[in-house]
Each structure stands twice: as C-alpha cells, then as structure tokens.
Amino acid sequence: MREAQCRNMSVRIIVTGGTFDKEYDALRGELTFRDTHLPEILERVRCTVPIEIEINQLIDSLEMRESNRRAVLEACQAAPEKRIIVTHGTDTMAETARLLGEAGLPKTIVLTGAMVPYAFSGSDAVFNLGCAITASGVLASGVYITMNGRVFRWDAVRKDTEHGIFVEAE
C-alpha cells in the first residue's frame, strides 16, 4: 500500500529550458544553457515529495515551435505520474499550456518558470517551483500556470509583458 501511495504523490518535472535554467556564459557574453538546476534546487529546499526529472529540451521559449510543444505534450502523455510540472520559458508558456489544456489529459499539469534565472541573485525560480509542486498536489486534473504566487487556468491567463507578470486573460 505504501508504494501505491508514493506513486500517487510522485511528481514528474519535465524540463524545457527557459530563463529558469539559463546561466551566464562569460566567454560568449550571453545567457546559455548547460543543464537543469532542478536537482540542486530540490536538494537545497529539502523537498520530500518523490520527484522524477525529465529533460525534454533546453531552449528559450521564443525558439519554441509547434514540434517543441508537441514533444512536451507527448512527454506528458507518456508520463506514468498523474502530477506533472513543466518548467518553461515565460514568453510562450501560455501557448504550450493551451496545447496541453486542449489535449484534455486526465492529469494535473502545472507550468512554471522564472523571470530571473535561478543562477542569479533575486531569482523567482525557487518560489515559483515551490508553488508549482504544492499546486500539483492540491489542484484537480487540468492544466495550470503558476507564477508570482498565483495559479491560473490554462484558458484564462496571459503574460503582461509591460509589468513582467502573469494575469487573468481578458
């Protein structure tokens, strides 16, 4: 019975890149990807939720195309877990959420990201990830975005680029 309970509690985090995992490359003078910071973050915050990390891709969300979004959908479909978090760049997060939401999977899928890379002082990555882990455990099946301490349904959210936050869609 204990093993079944653990499976129900477990979360799969599907990594797609975005600002969350960017680092500064001093040689090239730009933000780049090397790997995900998730193992370090989860250890640092002493997370006790069973988590599987799956690197799907490491790209800026402005470079994300339909094929990239489909790869995320396929990963969500293939995941044995019923609770999924997708780390994603904020610029096109709502578009990926829409594709996942329209698929109607019987899972709780929460997308999150960061406005400031985890590797930088003042990053919101840890806060947003913590919110996503908690949200994935208490929300009903469906697709959501959690950013800035708020949870939004996939079909009622947009990024306010003027203020750098997510808000209810009009």
Residue frames as qw, qx, qy, qz and C-alpha x, y, z in Angstrom:
[[0.000, 0.886, 0.464, 0.000, 0.00, 0.00, 0.00],
 [0.337, -0.757, 0.086, 0.554, 2.81, 2.41, 0.87],
 [0.388, -0.100, 0.583, 0.707, 4.32, 2.02, -2.62],
 [0.153, 0.636, 0.659, 0.371, 0.98, 2.87, -4.25],
 [0.188, -0.913, -0.265, 0.246, 0.66, 5.97, -2.08],
 [0.397, -0.534, 0.319, 0.675, 4.15, 7.10, -3.11],
 [0.328, 0.233, 0.667, 0.627, 3.27, 6.64, -6.79],
 [0.012, 0.821, 0.548, 0.158, 0.16, 8.80, -6.33],
 [0.304, -0.877, -0.055, 0.369, 2.23, 11.51, -4.61],
 [0.589, -0.204, 0.381, 0.683, 5.11, 11.46, -7.08],
 [0.306, 0.875, 0.058, -0.370, 5.63, 14.30, -9.49],
 [0.720, 0.208, 0.342, 0.567, 7.36, 14.32, -12.86],
 [0.001, 0.839, -0.056, -0.541, 9.10, 17.56, -13.75],
 [0.711, 0.459, 0.371, 0.381, 9.50, 17.98, -17.49],
 [0.302, -0.644, 0.132, 0.691, 12.26, 20.48, -18.25],
 [0.600, 0.687, 0.347, 0.217, 12.05, 22.59, -21.40],
 [0.510, 0.213, -0.001, 0.834, 14.57, 25.33, -20.61],
 [0.148, -0.894, -0.296, -0.303, 13.56, 28.96, -20.40],
 [0.012, 0.784, -0.333, 0.523, 15.02, 31.59, -18.11],
 [0.840, -0.500, 0.098, -0.186, 14.67, 29.16, -15.19],
 [0.921, -0.163, 0.204, 0.288, 17.74, 27.16, -16.30],
 [0.528, 0.771, -0.087, 0.346, 19.81, 29.84, -18.03],
 [0.677, -0.530, 0.020, 0.510, 23.34, 30.69, -16.94],
 [0.188, 0.942, -0.190, -0.205, 25.69, 33.48, -17.90],
 [0.884, 0.152, 0.142, 0.419, 28.45, 32.35, -20.26],
 [0.258, -0.843, 0.119, 0.456, 31.28, 34.80, -19.60],
 [0.461, -0.185, 0.602, 0.626, 33.23, 33.69, -22.67],
 [0.200, 0.452, 0.675, 0.547, 30.37, 34.37, -25.07],
 [0.037, 0.057, 0.192, -0.979, 28.84, 37.19, -23.02],
 [0.541, -0.151, -0.363, -0.744, 25.34, 35.74, -23.18],
 [0.655, -0.168, 0.551, -0.489, 22.80, 33.63, -21.35],
 [0.509, 0.269, -0.758, -0.307, 23.02, 29.98, -22.33],
 [0.899, -0.279, 0.066, -0.331, 22.03, 26.50, -21.16],
 [0.120, 0.498, -0.854, 0.091, 24.34, 23.90, -19.71],
 [0.310, -0.193, -0.929, 0.063, 21.97, 21.68, -17.70],
 [0.446, -0.689, -0.366, -0.439, 18.99, 21.97, -15.40],
 [0.004, 0.453, -0.551, 0.700, 19.35, 23.37, -11.89],
 [0.737, -0.374, -0.222, -0.517, 16.48, 21.26, -10.56],
 [0.814, -0.160, -0.507, 0.236, 18.48, 18.61, -8.65],
 [0.347, 0.149, -0.382, 0.844, 20.38, 21.37, -6.82],
 [0.354, -0.361, -0.003, -0.863, 17.20, 23.30, -6.06],
 [0.805, -0.325, -0.369, -0.331, 15.30, 20.27, -4.77],
 [0.722, -0.095, -0.503, 0.465, 18.19, 19.27, -2.53],
 [0.178, 0.246, -0.263, 0.916, 18.66, 22.82, -1.24],
 [0.472, -0.325, 0.005, -0.820, 15.00, 23.25, -0.28],
 [0.171, -0.126, 0.916, -0.340, 14.85, 19.74, 1.25],
 [0.676, 0.078, -0.224, -0.697, 11.87, 18.68, -0.85],
 [0.379, -0.157, 0.887, -0.210, 10.42, 15.37, 0.36],
 [0.767, 0.425, 0.167, -0.450, 7.95, 14.87, -2.49],
 [0.684, -0.048, 0.633, 0.359, 9.10, 11.98, -4.75],
 [0.375, 0.810, -0.082, -0.443, 10.19, 13.66, -7.99],
 [0.747, 0.147, 0.483, 0.433, 11.35, 12.37, -11.36],
 [0.070, 0.762, -0.179, -0.618, 13.18, 14.88, -13.56],
 [0.701, 0.357, 0.538, 0.303, 12.98, 14.54, -17.34],
 [0.069, -0.555, 0.261, 0.787, 14.91, 16.86, -19.59],
 [0.629, 0.595, 0.497, -0.058, 12.74, 17.27, -22.67],
 [0.531, 0.623, 0.125, 0.560, 14.69, 20.14, -24.22],
 [0.411, -0.598, -0.158, 0.669, 16.74, 23.15, -23.14],
 [0.305, 0.417, 0.389, 0.763, 15.66, 26.10, -25.27],
 [0.091, 0.177, 0.209, -0.957, 14.46, 29.66, -24.89],
 [0.390, 0.497, 0.733, -0.252, 10.68, 29.69, -25.22],
 [0.337, 0.720, -0.107, -0.597, 10.93, 32.28, -28.01],
 [0.161, 0.418, -0.805, -0.389, 12.58, 29.50, -30.05],
 [0.397, 0.120, 0.881, -0.228, 9.83, 27.01, -29.21],
 [0.371, 0.131, -0.540, -0.744, 7.91, 25.85, -32.25],
 [0.828, -0.081, -0.067, -0.551, 4.90, 23.57, -32.69],
 [0.804, 0.169, -0.564, 0.077, 7.17, 20.50, -32.82],
 [0.197, 0.286, -0.661, 0.665, 8.73, 21.50, -29.48],
 [0.531, -0.178, 0.290, -0.776, 5.29, 21.90, -27.91],
 [0.886, 0.052, -0.312, -0.339, 4.21, 18.53, -29.29],
 [0.565, 0.247, -0.704, 0.351, 7.31, 16.97, -27.66],
 [0.166, -0.216, 0.574, -0.773, 6.11, 18.37, -24.31],
 [0.761, -0.031, 0.017, -0.647, 2.61, 17.00, -24.91],
 [0.823, 0.172, -0.537, -0.074, 4.00, 13.57, -25.82],
 [0.299, 0.256, -0.730, 0.558, 6.10, 13.56, -22.64],
 [0.437, -0.148, 0.402, -0.791, 3.03, 14.42, -20.57],
 [0.852, 0.069, -0.213, -0.472, 1.04, 11.66, -22.25],
 [0.743, 0.230, -0.614, 0.132, 3.82, 9.09, -21.69],
 [0.027, -0.434, 0.631, -0.643, 4.47, 10.02, -18.06],
 [0.459, -0.295, -0.838, 0.021, 3.19, 7.41, -15.59],
 [0.138, -0.260, -0.524, 0.800, 2.67, 10.14, -12.97],
 [0.025, 0.759, 0.631, 0.157, -0.67, 11.92, -12.64],
 [0.204, -0.934, -0.064, 0.288, 1.06, 15.07, -11.34],
 [0.702, 0.289, 0.198, 0.620, 3.34, 16.88, -13.78],
 [0.120, -0.875, 0.005, 0.469, 5.24, 20.15, -13.65],
 [0.690, 0.505, 0.213, 0.473, 6.67, 21.69, -16.82],
 [0.309, -0.671, 0.053, 0.672, 9.44, 24.25, -16.39],
 [0.491, 0.618, 0.481, 0.381, 9.09, 26.59, -19.33],
 [0.256, 0.031, 0.056, 0.965, 10.15, 29.98, -20.60],
 [0.136, 0.533, 0.545, -0.632, 7.63, 32.67, -19.77],
 [0.167, 0.341, -0.316, -0.870, 7.32, 34.26, -23.23],
 [0.540, 0.062, -0.595, -0.592, 5.36, 31.38, -24.77],
 [0.089, -0.029, 0.911, -0.402, 4.29, 29.45, -21.67],
 [0.538, 0.303, 0.379, -0.689, 0.60, 30.24, -22.26],
 [0.615, 0.412, -0.456, -0.494, 0.80, 28.79, -25.80],
 [0.314, 0.191, -0.927, 0.069, 2.16, 25.48, -24.52],
 [0.256, 0.117, 0.732, -0.620, -0.43, 25.47, -21.72],
 [0.621, 0.336, -0.007, -0.708, -3.14, 25.91, -24.35],
 [0.565, 0.308, -0.715, -0.273, -1.93, 22.90, -26.35],
 [0.157, 0.062, -0.926, 0.337, -1.78, 20.77, -23.19],
 [0.368, 0.185, 0.506, -0.758, -5.15, 22.02, -21.97],
 [0.653, 0.320, -0.232, -0.646, -6.87, 21.28, -25.25],
 [0.398, 0.232, -0.883, -0.083, -5.49, 17.71, -25.12],
 [0.729, -0.380, -0.023, -0.569, -7.63, 17.08, -22.02],
 [0.524, 0.199, -0.796, 0.229, -5.26, 14.66, -20.30],
 [0.702, -0.608, -0.305, -0.211, -6.55, 13.14, -17.03],
 [0.689, -0.100, -0.313, 0.646, -3.58, 14.59, -15.13],
 [0.198, -0.952, -0.117, 0.202, -2.74, 17.70, -13.15],
 [0.684, 0.281, 0.107, 0.665, -0.17, 19.64, -15.19],
 [0.212, -0.932, -0.114, 0.270, 1.35, 22.84, -13.85],
 [0.635, 0.509, 0.010, 0.581, 3.64, 25.04, -15.92],
 [0.376, -0.893, -0.032, 0.244, 6.03, 27.41, -14.22],
 [0.675, 0.482, -0.047, 0.556, 9.17, 29.35, -14.97],
 [0.477, -0.589, -0.166, 0.631, 11.17, 32.33, -13.85],
 [0.277, 0.956, 0.082, 0.061, 11.64, 35.95, -14.84],
 [0.034, -0.834, 0.546, -0.080, 15.20, 35.88, -13.43],
 [0.739, 0.242, -0.629, 0.027, 17.48, 32.82, -13.89],
 [0.841, -0.508, -0.181, 0.035, 17.97, 30.60, -10.84],
 [0.766, 0.047, -0.139, 0.625, 21.72, 31.22, -11.08],
 [0.154, 0.521, -0.033, 0.839, 21.20, 34.96, -10.49],
 [0.101, -0.207, -0.614, 0.755, 20.60, 36.74, -7.20],
 [0.358, 0.267, 0.188, -0.875, 16.97, 37.72, -6.78],
 [0.267, -0.002, -0.827, -0.495, 15.62, 34.84, -8.89],
 [0.656, -0.077, 0.223, -0.717, 11.98, 33.87, -8.54],
 [0.573, 0.210, -0.752, -0.250, 12.70, 30.30, -9.73],
 [0.182, 0.004, -0.904, 0.386, 12.69, 28.60, -6.30],
 [0.348, 0.199, 0.444, -0.801, 9.50, 30.35, -5.20],
 [0.641, 0.281, -0.268, -0.662, 7.69, 29.51, -8.44],
 [0.483, 0.165, -0.857, -0.077, 8.85, 25.88, -8.34],
 [0.015, 0.062, 0.822, -0.566, 7.65, 25.50, -4.74],
 [0.509, 0.260, 0.203, -0.795, 4.27, 26.92, -5.71],
 [0.627, 0.280, -0.545, -0.481, 4.08, 24.51, -8.66],
 [0.293, 0.088, -0.936, 0.173, 4.92, 21.47, -6.52],
 [0.202, 0.196, 0.677, -0.680, 2.25, 22.39, -3.99],
 [0.548, 0.323, -0.065, -0.769, -0.29, 23.28, -6.69],
 [0.496, 0.221, -0.770, -0.335, 0.24, 19.95, -8.44],
 [0.190, -0.054, -0.933, 0.302, -0.77, 18.18, -5.24],
 [0.162, 0.367, 0.617, -0.677, -3.94, 20.11, -4.46],
 [0.415, 0.362, -0.193, -0.812, -5.47, 21.05, -7.82],
 [0.811, 0.284, 0.452, -0.240, -7.93, 18.91, -9.76],
 [0.626, 0.138, 0.577, 0.507, -6.93, 17.37, -13.08],
 [0.326, 0.921, 0.212, -0.001, -6.33, 20.06, -15.67],
 [0.645, 0.269, 0.004, 0.715, -3.64, 22.42, -16.90],
 [0.279, -0.934, -0.179, 0.133, -2.50, 25.46, -14.95],
 [0.493, 0.530, -0.237, 0.648, 0.22, 28.09, -14.87],
 [0.550, -0.782, -0.219, 0.195, 1.64, 29.17, -11.54],
 [0.500, 0.360, -0.094, 0.782, 3.76, 32.30, -11.39],
 [0.023, -0.439, 0.170, -0.882, 4.19, 35.14, -8.91],
 [0.131, 0.028, 0.768, -0.626, 2.35, 33.23, -6.15],
 [0.622, 0.273, 0.167, -0.715, -0.81, 32.83, -8.24],
 [0.383, 0.077, 0.899, 0.199, -2.42, 29.93, -10.08],
 [0.447, 0.418, -0.141, -0.778, -4.16, 30.44, -13.42],
 [0.787, 0.286, 0.541, -0.081, -6.20, 28.09, -15.58],
 [0.499, -0.054, 0.578, 0.643, -4.65, 27.43, -18.99],
 [0.207, 0.573, 0.607, 0.510, -7.52, 29.13, -20.80],
 [0.195, -0.932, -0.280, -0.122, -7.62, 32.24, -18.62],
 [0.581, -0.635, 0.127, 0.493, -4.06, 33.55, -18.45],
 [0.592, 0.730, 0.007, 0.342, -1.69, 35.83, -20.31],
 [0.631, -0.236, -0.126, 0.728, 1.71, 37.33, -19.69],
 [0.030, 0.988, 0.139, -0.059, 1.62, 41.07, -19.03],
 [0.762, 0.243, -0.019, 0.600, 4.88, 41.99, -20.76],
 [0.038, 0.804, -0.048, 0.591, 4.68, 45.59, -19.59],
 [0.520, -0.700, 0.294, -0.391, 4.83, 44.56, -15.92],
 [0.327, 0.418, -0.841, 0.106, 6.60, 41.19, -16.25],
 [0.376, -0.051, 0.782, -0.494, 3.86, 39.18, -14.51],
 [0.134, -0.249, -0.882, -0.377, 1.08, 36.76, -15.39],
 [0.342, 0.118, 0.315, -0.878, -2.52, 37.96, -15.13],
 [0.523, 0.412, 0.713, -0.220, -6.02, 36.75, -15.84],
 [0.204, 0.144, 0.618, 0.746, -6.77, 36.87, -19.56],
 [0.298, 0.312, 0.200, -0.880, -9.41, 39.37, -20.60]]
